[in-house]
Amino acid sequence: AGAGKEYTNPGLDLKDFIGTSFTTAPDKKLYQLPDQQFANLYWFRADLFARKDLQDKFKAKYGYDLGVPLNWSAYEDIAEFFTNDVKQIDGKPIYGHMDYGKKDPSLGWRFTDAWLSMAGSADVGIPNGLPVDEWGIRVGA
C-alpha cells in the first residue's frame, strides 16, 4: 500500500471510475485505471425542438411530442423527421443524425463498440466470459 504515492493525485477517488472490475486482477489488486469510457452525448438544436411548426408536424406524424429521445425508437423517429420531412432550415440541408462518415480505421470500433453494443449486440467477453458493456448497457450474450 502506498506504492507510487509521490506520483498519485491526492484528489483521485477510485469511486469516480466505472469499470474497475475489468482492471482488477484475480488477486483483487487494481492494476490500472479503466480508460476509454467514451460517453455518447446527444447534442441537438434546442431552437429547432422549440419551434411550434416543427413540434406540430412531428406530433401529427409520430403521435407524441418532439423532445429529447428517451429510447432508440424515438431517436430514430427524430432522425428520420429532420432528415426526410424537414430537410432544410433557412435553405441549408439538415440531418437528424450525425456520426463519423469519412473512411477511417476508427469506423470499425465506432460501429462495433458503440452502435452495435447500444443496439443490443454483445461481445461474449472472451476470455473472461462477461458481456462487454462499455456504454453502461447490459446486453445478453
N, C-alpha and C positions, 0 to 999 in steps of 0.2 A: 504494500500500500504506500502511496506517496511517490512512487517512481515517476519521474518526469514532471514533478510538481513545478519546477522552475520554468517549464515550457507550457504550462497549462493556464488558461484564463481562469482566474478565481471566480468569475461570474458564471462560468459554464455550469449548466444544470442539465444532467442527463435526462431528466423528465421532459425536457423540451424536444427531445428527439424521438421520432417514431421509427419503428423497425429495428430496435436494438436487439430483439431476439434473433435476427438474422446475422448479427455481427458479434454475437456472444457464442463462445465455443462450448462444447460439452462439459468442460471443466468450470463453467459458469463465469469465466473471465471475459470481459468486454475487450476485444482486440482492435476494434476500430469503430469510429462513429459512422452510422449509416449516412450515405450520401445519395445524391441524385434523387431526392424526393421532389420530383417535378410536380408542382401543383398546377393543375389546369384551371385557368381563370376564365370566367365568362365576361368578356368585355362587350358592351352594347351601347348604342346611341340612345341615351335616355330621352333626348329630344324627339326622336322618331317614335319611341314607345309611348310618348305622351301626346302625340298628335291624335286628335279626335277622329279625323277622317280615316287614319290607319287603324285605330282601335275599332271603329265601327266595321270597317271592311274585314278585319281579322275575325271579329266575333261572328259576323254573318257567315263566314266561310267555315270556321272551326267550332263555333258554339261555345267558346269560352274566352275570357279576357286576355288581351295581349299583355304579357308581363314576363318577368324573368322565369325561364322554364324550370319546372320542378322535377322533370323526368326527361328521358331521351325522346319520348314521343312528342312532347311539347317543343323540345329543341329542334327536332326535325320539322315540325309544323312551321315554326318561326323562320327557319332557314328557307324552307320552300316558299313561304309567303313573301319574304323580301326579295328572293331571287326570281320567282316566277310571276308574282302578282304585282308587286310594287315596281320592280325592275329598274326604275330611275328616280333619283331625287335631284332636283334642280338641273336636269339634263345630263346627269352623270350616272353611269351604271352603279347599282348597289347589289350587294350579295348578302344572303342571310347566314353564310358560314365562311370562315376563312381559316386556313391552316397552311402548313407547308405545301408548296406546289412545284418548286424547282427540282429537277433531278439532283439528288444529293444522297450520299450514304445514310444520312440521318433519317431519311424517309423510312428505312427499314424498321428502326426501333420505334419511330413515331407510330407506325401502324400497328406493329405487334405489341409493344409495351403500353401504348397509350390507347388508341382507338379500339383495338380488339379486346384488350383487357376490360375496358369500360363497357364494352358491348356484351360482356359475359363469357368471352373466350378465356380459357385459363391455361397457363403453363402448369404442367403437372408437378413442377417443383423439383425436377431431377437435380441433384441427387438426394435431396432431403425429403421428398415426398409431400411437401407442403405447397398449396397453391400460391402462385406468385400474385400478390395483390398490391402492387406498388401504389395504386391510386386509392387505397383505403376501401376497396370494394372486394368483399369476399365472394369468390365465384367457385362453383363446383367443378372439380376436375373430371 
